[in-house]
Amino acid sequence: MSEFVISGTGLFTPPETLSNRELVEAFNCYVDQFNQDNDEAIKRGDIEALEKSSEAFIEKASGIKSRYCMNKSGIIDPKRMKPYLKERTDEEHSLQCEMSIHAAKEAITRAQITPDNIGMVIVACSNLQRAYPAVAIEVQQALGIHKAFAFDMNVACSSATFAIQMAYGAIASGSVDHCLIVNPEICTAHLNFKSRDCHFIFGDACTAMIVQKKEAHQTLDNAFKILDVKALTQYSSNIRNNFGFLNNADEEGFGLPNKLFYQHGRKVFKEVVPMVSKHILEHLKANKIDNQQVKRFWLHQANDSMNLLISKKVLEREPQEHETPIILDEYANTSSAGSIIAFHKYNQDLKKGDLGVICAFGAGYSVGSVILEKI
């Protein structure tokens, strides 16, 4: 019987680091100016004064201490509050393609394959920088992957796990033997840095994976067999980004904040935690795996408290630190890349036969889980 494995992973970390302190200083400067400019309207009660942020508030609310970004000078400019990302010409590599190349080359090297082995390329992320041509086809061309087809997909923060399911199905069907998945997330470009409730949430990063059919004679280093994949969606408007093709047809609403990321955080927490916990437990049960057999949970990196509560519900006890590694303190929420960053950084200590679960969840709602066994 054929085995299907994740044979290599890669990570691109942007060059610039943005601390909570820097964010807070810029945000509070913006708040002071806004309140000063709107003093009379605030006194009349026409609008509410903005509340300042703090490092303590951010860390308590999320567990985030810093993040990486493609550009921070624009973000920390109180008069701008968004990154400077210059549009490139059609002849240049797009920014997401450039990020993908770095992560993909590492994954290809770790998997001990060449671009010619790859039959499918998926760019899976929450925010694509253009409608077409597909970024995946651009990545395919940039890496010299000639015998393949490529496409983009978006299931928000669950995109990477849903892409693993797509790759697993394609390989199991015999249509391809190797799939490259890349998750180039430039989340800072879609974040409202003028909102106290979410100005600290996201960072930028790109991850990559090779999913492949394992040949009987192959000796792979640090590979993980995919035992099963499971995906679930349930409609909710509690996490949204309304930027899209119809924006150009509504000039009045084009620049509104709801064209960027926004969420009803408390509702999300209340609804997603039980949904994800149940999903993981049902997935394990369907594969006759006791929850205590799982050595590692690589969870979506959105909120420290959320991950702790999900882990408690799944394990029915307090998780140990090594069982549910956290990277969001350094990277913040990197959407679909988050659980894969955790997997990339925290899997080499596992032994042959150890079980782990990658699980990502987010807007939709969507949940994707992958049960793995180290080989």
C-alpha positions in Angstrom: 0.0 0.0 0.0 1.3 3.4 -0.9 2.3 5.9 1.7 1.8 9.7 1.4 4.1 11.9 3.3 5.2 15.5 4.0 8.8 15.1 3.0 10.1 18.6 3.4 9.1 22.1 4.7 10.5 25.5 4.2 10.1 28.9 5.8 10.7 32.5 4.6 10.9 35.0 7.5 10.7 38.7 6.4 13.7 40.9 7.2 12.0 43.4 9.4 10.9 42.9 13.0 8.1 45.0 14.5 7.8 45.0 18.3 4.7 45.7 20.4 6.5 48.8 21.7 6.9 50.3 18.2 3.3 49.5 17.3 2.0 51.0 20.5 4.0 54.2 20.1 2.8 54.7 16.5 -0.8 53.9 17.4 -1.0 56.1 20.4 0.5 59.0 18.4 -2.3 58.5 15.8 -4.9 58.4 18.6 -3.6 61.7 20.1 -3.8 63.4 16.7 -7.2 62.0 15.9 -8.7 63.0 19.3 -7.1 66.5 19.0 -8.4 67.0 15.4 -11.9 65.8 16.4 -12.1 67.5 19.8 -15.3 69.5 19.2 -17.1 66.5 17.6 -16.1 64.3 20.6 -17.3 66.9 23.1 -20.7 67.1 21.2 -21.0 63.3 21.3 -21.0 63.0 17.5 -18.0 60.6 17.6 -16.2 58.7 20.4 -12.7 59.5 21.4 -10.2 56.7 20.5 -8.7 54.7 23.3 -4.9 54.2 23.5 -3.2 50.8 23.3 -0.4 49.3 25.4 2.1 46.5 25.3 0.5 44.9 28.4 -2.9 44.9 26.7 -1.6 43.3 23.5 0.3 40.5 25.3 -2.6 39.8 27.6 -5.1 39.7 24.8 -3.1 37.6 22.4 0.3 36.4 23.7 2.0 38.3 20.8 5.2 40.1 21.6 6.5 40.9 18.1 6.0 40.1 14.4 7.9 40.1 11.2 6.8 42.3 8.2 7.8 43.1 4.7 7.9 46.8 5.6 7.4 48.5 8.9 8.3 52.1 8.1 4.8 52.8 6.7 3.2 50.9 9.6 4.9 53.0 12.3 4.2 56.3 10.5 1.2 57.7 12.4 0.2 59.6 9.2 0.1 56.4 7.1 -0.5 53.3 9.3 0.0 50.8 6.6 3.1 49.2 4.9 4.8 50.7 1.9 4.7 47.9 -0.7 5.5 49.3 -4.1 3.7 47.7 -7.0 6.0 45.8 -9.3 5.9 45.7 -13.1 4.3 42.7 -14.9 7.9 41.6 -15.8 9.1 41.4 -12.2 8.4 38.6 -9.7 5.4 39.6 -7.6 6.1 39.9 -3.9 4.2 36.8 -3.0 6.1 34.9 -5.7 9.4 36.1 -4.3 8.5 35.0 -0.8 7.3 31.6 -2.2 10.6 31.0 -4.0 12.6 31.3 -0.8 10.4 28.9 1.2 9.9 26.5 -1.7 13.6 26.1 -2.4 14.2 25.0 1.2 11.3 22.5 1.1 12.5 21.1 -2.2 16.0 20.7 -0.7 14.8 19.0 2.5 12.6 16.6 0.4 15.6 15.7 -1.7 13.8 16.2 -4.9 14.1 18.4 -8.0 11.6 20.8 -9.6 11.1 18.2 -12.3 9.5 15.8 -9.8 6.7 18.2 -8.9 3.4 17.7 -10.7 1.2 20.2 -8.9 1.7 23.6 -7.3 -0.8 25.2 -4.9 -0.5 28.7 -3.5 -2.8 28.6 -0.5 -3.2 31.7 1.6 -5.7 34.1 3.0 -4.9 37.2 0.9 -3.8 37.0 -2.7 -2.3 40.1 -4.1 -4.1 39.8 -7.5 -6.9 38.0 -9.2 -5.0 36.5 -12.1 -2.8 35.1 -13.5 -2.6 32.7 -10.6 0.4 33.4 -8.3 0.9 29.6 -8.3 1.5 29.6 -12.0 4.1 32.4 -11.5 5.8 30.4 -8.8 5.8 27.3 -11.0 7.5 29.2 -13.8 10.0 30.9 -11.4 11.1 27.6 -9.9 11.5 25.9 -13.3 8.7 23.4 -12.6 7.8 22.5 -16.2 5.7 19.3 -15.9 3.0 20.5 -13.6 -0.3 22.4 -13.2 -0.8 25.1 -10.6 -3.6 27.0 -9.0 -4.4 29.4 -6.1 -6.8 28.7 -3.3 -8.1 30.6 -0.3 -9.8 29.2 2.8 -8.4 32.0 5.0 -6.3 30.7 8.0 -7.1 27.1 7.1 -5.7 27.3 3.6 -2.5 25.3 4.2 -4.4 22.4 5.8 -7.0 22.4 3.1 -4.2 22.4 0.5 -2.7 19.4 2.1 -6.0 17.6 1.7 -6.1 18.6 -2.0 -2.6 17.3 -2.5 -3.3 14.1 -0.6 -6.3 13.5 -2.8 -4.5 14.2 -6.0 -1.6 11.9 -5.1 -3.9 9.2 -3.9 -5.8 9.3 -7.2 -2.6 8.9 -9.1 -2.7 12.1 -11.0 0.6 13.4 -9.5 3.4 12.0 -7.4 4.6 15.3 -5.8 2.9 18.5 -4.8 4.4 21.8 -3.8 2.3 23.9 -1.4 3.3 27.5 -0.5 1.6 29.9 1.9 2.8 33.4 1.2 1.0 35.6 3.8 1.4 39.4 3.7 -1.2 39.9 6.3 0.0 43.4 7.3 -1.3 44.7 4.0 -4.9 43.8 4.9 -4.8 44.9 8.6 -6.4 48.1 10.0 -3.6 49.5 12.0 -5.9 52.3 13.2 -8.1 49.8 15.2 -7.1 49.2 18.8 -8.8 45.8 18.7 -6.8 44.4 15.9 -3.7 46.6 15.1 -1.4 44.1 16.7 -2.7 40.8 15.4 -0.9 40.0 12.2 2.6 39.5 10.8 4.1 38.4 7.5 5.7 35.0 6.6 5.7 32.3 4.0 5.8 28.5 4.4 6.2 25.7 2.0 5.7 21.9 2.0 6.3 19.0 -0.3 3.6 16.4 -0.2 4.4 13.2 -2.1 3.9 9.6 -2.6 6.7 7.7 -0.8 8.4 5.1 -3.0 9.3 1.8 -1.3 13.0 2.3 -1.8 13.1 5.9 -0.6 15.0 6.9 2.6 13.6 10.3 3.7 15.0 12.4 6.4 12.5 13.7 9.0 9.4 12.9 6.9 5.9 12.4 8.2 3.3 10.0 6.9 -0.1 11.4 6.4 -2.5 9.1 8.1 -5.7 11.0 7.4 -7.0 14.5 6.6 -10.3 16.1 7.5 -11.9 19.4 6.6 -15.0 21.2 7.8 -16.7 24.5 7.0 -19.5 26.3 8.7 -20.7 29.8 7.6 -20.0 32.7 9.9 -19.6 36.5 9.3 -17.6 37.0 12.5 -14.3 37.1 10.7 -14.4 39.1 7.4 -12.3 40.9 4.8 -14.6 42.4 2.2 -12.0 43.6 -0.3 -12.9 42.2 -3.7 -13.7 42.5 -7.3 -16.9 44.7 -6.8 -15.1 47.4 -4.8 -14.5 49.4 -7.9 -18.2 49.5 -8.6 -18.9 51.3 -5.2 -16.8 54.4 -5.0 -18.4 55.5 -1.8 -17.4 52.4 0.2 -14.0 51.7 -1.4 -11.9 53.1 1.4 -14.0 51.9 4.3 -12.3 49.9 7.1 -14.5 46.9 6.4 -12.5 46.4 3.2 -9.7 45.2 5.5 -9.7 42.4 8.1 -12.0 42.7 11.0 -13.6 40.3 13.5 -15.9 40.0 16.5 -13.2 38.5 18.6 -15.3 37.3 21.6 -17.8 35.6 19.4 -15.0 33.9 17.5 -13.4 32.7 20.7 -16.7 31.3 22.1 -17.7 29.6 18.9 -14.4 28.3 17.4 -12.9 26.7 20.5 -15.6 24.0 20.9 -15.9 23.6 17.2 -12.1 22.9 16.7 -11.9 20.7 19.8 -14.7 18.6 18.7 -13.3 18.4 15.2 -9.9 17.1 16.4 -11.4 14.6 18.8 -13.8 13.2 16.1 -10.9 13.0 13.6 -8.8 11.0 16.1 -11.7 8.7 17.1 -12.4 7.9 13.4 -8.8 6.8 13.1 -8.9 4.8 16.3 -6.3 7.0 17.9 -6.5 7.8 21.6 -6.0 11.5 22.3 -3.2 10.7 24.8 -1.2 9.0 22.0 -0.7 12.3 20.2 2.8 13.7 21.0 2.4 17.1 19.3 -0.3 19.4 18.3 0.7 22.1 15.8 -2.2 24.5 16.1 -3.1 27.6 14.2 -1.2 30.5 15.8 -3.9 33.1 16.4 -4.3 33.5 20.1 -2.4 31.9 23.0 -5.5 31.6 25.2 -7.5 30.0 22.4 -4.8 27.4 21.8 -4.4 26.6 25.5 -8.2 26.0 25.8 -8.4 23.8 22.7 -5.4 21.8 23.9 -7.1 21.3 27.3 -10.3 20.1 25.8 -8.6 17.7 23.4 -6.1 16.3 26.0 -8.5 16.5 28.9 -5.7 18.0 31.0 -3.2 20.8 31.1 -0.9 20.5 28.1 2.8 20.5 28.5 4.7 23.2 26.7 6.3 20.9 24.2 3.0 19.3 23.2 1.5 22.5 21.8 4.4 24.7 20.6 3.7 28.4 20.3 5.4 30.7 17.7 2.9 33.6 17.7 4.9 35.4 20.4 7.6 35.9 17.8 5.7 35.8 14.5 2.2 37.0 15.6 -0.7 35.6 13.6 0.5 34.7 10.1 -2.8 33.2 9.0 -2.4 29.9 7.1 1.4 29.9 7.6 1.2 29.8 11.4 0.5 26.1 12.1 3.1 25.2 9.4 5.7 27.5 11.0 5.1 25.6 14.3 5.4 22.3 12.5 8.6 23.4 10.6 10.3 24.5 13.8 9.1 21.9 16.2 9.1 18.4 14.7 12.7 17.1 14.6 12.7 15.9 18.2 9.9 13.5 17.5 10.8 9.8 17.2 9.8 7.2 14.6 6.2 6.2 15.2 5.3 9.4 17.1 1.9 10.9 16.2 1.1 14.6 15.7 -1.8 16.7 14.4 -1.6 19.9 12.4 -4.8 21.8 12.8 -5.7 25.2 11.4 -8.9 27.2 11.8 -10.3 30.5 10.9 -12.7 32.6 8.8 -15.5 30.7 7.2 -15.6 29.2 9.7 -13.2 26.6 8.5 -11.2 23.9 10.2 -8.6 21.5 8.7 -6.7 18.8 10.4 -3.9 16.4 9.3 -2.9 13.4 11.4 0.8 12.6 10.9 3.1 9.8 12.0 6.9 10.3 11.9 8.6 7.6 9.7 
